[in-house]
Amino acid sequence: MDKRSFLNRIVVLDTETTGLNPQEGHRIIEIGCVELINRRLTGKRFHAYINPERIIDAGAIAVHGITNQFLDDKPYFSQIVDDFLTFIKDSELVIHNAPFDVGFINHEFSILKNKIGVISDSCKIFDTLAYARKKHPGQRNSLDALCKRYGIDNSHRNLHGALLDSEILADVFLLMTGGQSSLLEETPSGIKVSNTVSNIKHLHPDRKTLKIIPCNDDDLVAHQERLEAIYEASGSCIWNQ
C-alpha cells in the first residue's frame, strides 16, 4: 500500500447507469454517497435518481432494476449537480472500480451548459478495486467477493443500488484499509464501562498517568503494510483473518 493519509472526510460513492459506455451516449441514473469523518460513518448521505433523457439498456435494468417509467418524473443531472458537488466538496472519494464511475461523472460534467471540469479537480479518488487487486492478487475482488472475504452481510443486496452499494462499500473500505481510526473509540450511549482511564485504580497513586496517544491514519497504513509483509513472507497472517 502506498504511503498516504486519508483525508479526515471521506465520501464513499456509487452510481447506476443506462449502460456500460458513456462514449456511446449512456448516462447516470442514480448516485448514492455516504460520508465518513475520521473513518466513522456520520449518517449523512446524498442520494438522487436522475432522468437520463434516453432509454435504459435491458441488460442494465436486469442488474439494477431501475426502469424508464420510474425515472420519468425524476430530475435531470443538471438539476442535482450543485447539491452533489456541495456534498463531495473537500473530501476523498472512495469508489469501487473508480474509472467506470468517474468516466460517467466526467461525461455528465462535459455536457452541462456551465462547464465544470473533471471530478479529480475537486476530489482525490481512491479505487477500492485497484487496492483489492493489489492486496488479494489472483482472487475475485468484486464487491460481493469482498463482502464474503471480510464477513460483511450483504444478503439484502438482491439488485445493485447506488446508495446500498455505497453503504456496503464503506464497510469493505474500513475493514480492507485497517478498520477503525482509533482503539479508543467513544462508547455507544447506554453502555457502561469500567475500564476508562478515569476509572483505573492505580497501584502507585504518586505515579503519573501515562499519556495515551491514539493511532492516526499513518499508523494504520504502517500497520497494514507490516501485516502484508508478514503474509508475503510466510503465506499466512492471523491478524488479517
N, C-alpha and C positions, 0 to 999 in steps of 0.2 A: 504494500500500500504506500502511495506517495506520502511524504511528509506534508501534512496540511492541517489546518484548524478550521472546522466548520464554523460558519457564522453563527452568532447566537440565535438568529431567526432563520428557520428552515421552512420552506413550503414544499410539501410533497404533492405532486401534480400528476394527473392522468387525463387523457382525452378519449372520446369516441368519435368516429368519423364515418363518412358516407362510403369510404373505400380505402384503398391502400396507398394511392399516389396523388399528392396534391398537384403535381405537374399535369395530371390528367383531368384536373378540374374538381377533384374531390375536396370536401370541406369538413370542418369540425362541426359536430352536432351536440357535443356535451363536453364540459370542462368541470373537473372536480379537484379541489385543493383542500388540504388540511395544514394547519400551522403547528410548528414545534418551536418552542423557545427554550434554549438551554437543554435541548434534546427531550423535552416533555411536550406531549400534546396539550394544547391550550383549550381545545374545544371550538376554536374559531375555524370557520370553513368558508370557502367560496364554491358555489355550485350554480351552473346555468345550463339549461337546454337551449339549443340555438337552431333557428330555421336556416338550413343550408342553401336554400333557393335552388335546389336541384334534387333529383331522385337518389335515394339511397340504394346501393347495390344489395341484391338479395343475400349475397354471402355475408355482408356486413350486418344485415338485420339478424341473420342466424347467430351471429356472435353476441350482439348486444341487445337485440330485441326491440330496438327503437324504430318506430315506423314513420313513414312520411306523414301520415294523418296526425300522429301525436305531435309532430313538430310544426303543424300548420299555423298555430297561433303563438308560437314562441318567438322571442326577439331575434333580430339579426345580430351577427357578430359585432357590427359597428355600434350597436346599442348597448352591448355589455362590456366592450373593450376597456372603457375608462375604469369601471369597477374592478375588472380583472387586473389591470395594471396597478391600481391602488393596493390591491391585496398582495400582489407579489413583490411590490417595491421593497428594496433593502433586504432582500432575502437570498438564500441559496436554494435553487430549485433542485429537488430530488425527483428523478424520473426514471422509470424502468424502460430501457430501450429509448434513450433520450433523442437520438436522431429522428425517430419517427414523429414524436410529439412536437419537437422543436421545428421540424420541417413544416408541419401543418400550421403551427402558430405563426411562423415567419411568413408563410404563404398568405395567411389571413391578414397579417400586417401589410403585406405588399399590395393588396388590392383595396385597402382603405383609401378614401379620398385624402385624408391627412396622413401622410407617410410617417411611420413610427420608427422604422429601422428594423433591427432584429432583436430577438429576446435576450441574446447574450450582451446586448448593450446595457441592459437593466439588471441582469442577474447572473451570478455564477451558476453553473449547471453541473450536477453530479449524476452520472449514469450508473444506476444500480446493476444493470445488466452487464455492463463492461467490467464493473468491480467484481460481480459474482463470477464471471468467467475467469478472472484472474485468481480469485480466491478458491474456486472449485473447478479447476480445469478438467475438461473431459466429461463433465457431468451436465445434466439438464439444469438449466438456470431460468426457466420460465417462472412467473410469479407463483403459479401453483406448486411447482417443484421446490421453490424456496420455502414456501409455507410448510410443506411436508418436512423439509430438512430442518427447519427451525422450530417445528412443533406449534405452528400457528393454525388455529382452527379457521378454515375458510369454507366450511361445509355449506354455508348460506350463500355461496357465490355460484349460483346456477348459470347466470349470464354475466358478461362483462358490464360494468358500470363505472363511470369515471370517478364518482365520489366514493363508492365502495372500494374500488381498487386502490385509490389513493390512501384510504384508511388502512387497508391491508398492507400496502407497500410501506407505510410509516412504521408498522410493527417489524416488518422484514428489515428495513433500513437500520432501525435501532439495534436489533439483535446482530445483524451482519457486521456492523461497524463498531461494536463494542458495548452494547447495552445502554444502561442509563448513564447520565452525565456525572453522577456523584454517588458514592457509597453512603453518604449521609443525607438521604432524601427525607423530605418532610413526611411526617406520619399522617396517613389519612385521618380525617376527622372522625371522632367517635372511638378511636382505638388508643388505649392507654399503654404506654411502655415504661419500663423502669430502668432501661439501660442508657438513658440520655446522659450527656456529660454532667449536667447539674445534679443528677441523682446518684452518681457514682460515689461509693463510700471509700475514701482514701485511707490506706493503711498508715500512711505518714502524712498527717494533716499539714505539716510545715513544708511539704514538698509542693512546688509549683505545679499547676495543671499543665500537662503537655499541650503544646499548640497543635491543633488539628488542621491539617492542610488538605482540603478535598482535592481529588484529582480533577484536572481540566481536560479539554479536548486533546491537547498534545500528549498528555499522559495516556489517554485511551488509545490514541493512534500507536504510540510506542508499545503499549501492552499488546495490542493486536498483532503488531509486527513480530514481537517476540513469540507469541503463540504460533504464528505462521512459520517462523523459523524452526520451532520445535517440531511442528508437523512435517516440514520438509526434510528435517534431519532424521526423524525416527519413523515417519509414516503414521504416527498417532499422536493425538494430543487430547487428553481427557477434559481439559478446560474448554475446548471447543464443542464438546458434546452436549 
